[in-house]
Amino acid sequence: MACDILITSNIADECANLQGGNEEFYPFNFVDNAFTVVDGVATAMNAALTVAYKYVSDSDTNTFTDILVADFKTKSSVVTQTLIYQLYKVQSTTSEDLTKMAQGKISGILKDNNGTYHFVGHENGFNVNRTVEAMTGGVRTDVNGYNVTLVAENKKYAPTLDAATVTAFLAIVTA
């Protein structure tokens, strides 16, 4: 059987006006098929998704990678998503929430610095590992806060949300 997966479009050059990094992460308890996804774009939200939370951080260490590895010897491929997010100020309520996030099954929406919303952990939640590191630092200029690392394995890249779906999603984010 021949492989019938073919490339089908051009990729244009972009202006030098893009920004790396991420502004906000909105974790939520995992919901099967939380969004309807068509060609890599989330176009509608599942009514079972009723609440999400907003984690804001302006750290330059907030990164997201979506890495596709295709192995032609085994005829398999996997996309590994890794989100590293830094939150400030070690405190008991935040520690409790992050413990629940690490031990439960979550997905989320990540807003990057270009205003694009990505549905991360979209197929099975962050199903590989979740690490929460609380740190107080050693000198006065060190970070007092948390490094959160979430890893998922999926079949496809993280979908982005269209404008109407972003509006619907933001309406369920707690104040």
N, C-alpha and C positions, 0 to 999 in steps of 0.2 A: 504494500500500500504506500503510495506516495504522500508526502506531506503537502497538504493543500493550504497552508497558512501563508498568505502572500501580503507583502506591504502594499498599501493602497493610496498613499498620499504623500505630498511634499511637506517639508518642515521649513517654514520661513525664518529668516533672521529676525531678531528682536532688537529694539532700541536699548540703549544702555540706561534704562530707567527702572530696573528691577532691584529689589532689596532681598537679601538673605535674611533668615531668621523668622521667628514666629511671635505673634502678639498675645494670643489667647488660646487656652485649651478648655474645652467643654466636655468633661467626662460624663458618661451616663451609664446606668446599669444596662448590661447587654440585653438587646431585644433582637430576636430573629428577624431578618429582613427589615431592619429599622427604616430603610429608605428604599424606594424603587430606583434601581440603577439601570440606565440605558446608555450603552456606549461610553461607559466611564463617567457618566454624569448622574448624580442623584437628582431625580425630578419630582419626587413626592415623598412625604414622610408618613410612616406607619402610625396609625392612631394609638397603638400600644405604647409608643414612646411619648411619655407625658411629662418627664422632668429631666433636666440636665443642669449641671453646675458650672460656674465660670471660674477658672483659675487664670489670674492675670499675672504676668511677669515680664519685665523689660530686660531680662538678662540676655547678654550676648551669647550665652552658652546653650540657649534653647535651640535644639536642632531636630529635624525630622529627615530620615532617609527611607527610601522606598526602593529596595534593590532587587531586581529580577535576575535570577540565575537559572539558565536553561541548560540541561545536561543532555546532550544528544546521544550519549551512550546508554543512558537509562530511559530516555524519552520522557523525561519529567522536567518540570520547572516549578519554582517557588519564588514568591515575592516576600522578602523579609522587611517588615516595617519596624523601625526603631525610632522612638520618640524619647528625647532627653529634655527634661523640663526642670528649671530651677525655680523654687518658690522661696520666699524670704520669711524669716523670723520663726524659730523653733518655738512652738507653743502647744499645749495639750490638745486643744480642739482640732488643730490642723494635724497633729500626730494621729489622733483617733480616725479622722476622715481618710488620711493617707493609708493607714493600716487596713481599713475596710476596702479601699480601692485596690490595694495590693493583694488582698486575700479573696476578693470577690471576682466576678466576671464583668469586665467593663469594655466599652468601646468609647469613641469620642469623636468630636469635631475639633479640628485644629485650624485656627485662622492664621495664615502667614502674613508677613509684612507687606504683601502686595494686595491684601484684601481677599485672597482666595480661601475658601473654606474646604477642608479635606476631611473625608469620612475615614478615620483611622481605626484599625482593628475591626474592619467592616465585615469580615466573613465569620469569624469565630471569637471575636473579642481579642484582647491581648493574650494569646494562648500559649506563648512560649515562656516568658518570664516577666515579672514585675519587681523592680527593686526600688526601695525608698531608703535613702541615706540621709539621716538627720546629722547636721554638723553645726558646731558653734564656732569653729575657726580657732586659730592660734594667736593671731595678732589682731589688733583693733580694726584693721582694714579687710580682714577675711570675711567671707560670707557667713552669716548666721541664717540657716535655713535648711532646705531639703534639695537633694538631687533625686529626681524621679526618672527612672528608666523603664519604659514599657516596650515590649517586643511582641510582634505578631507575625505569623506566617499565613499567607493568603495565596490564592491563585492569580490574582490581578492586582494592579496598582490601586492605591487609595482613590476612590471616586471623588470628584469635586461636586459641590452643591450648586445648582442653578439659583438665580436670584430669588425666585418665589419660594424655593425650599429653604434658603437661608432665612427669609422672613418668617416662615412657619416655624423653623427650628428655634430662632431667637425668642419667639413668643413663649416657649416652654422653659426657658432658662430662668432659674430662681433669681429673685432680686437680692 
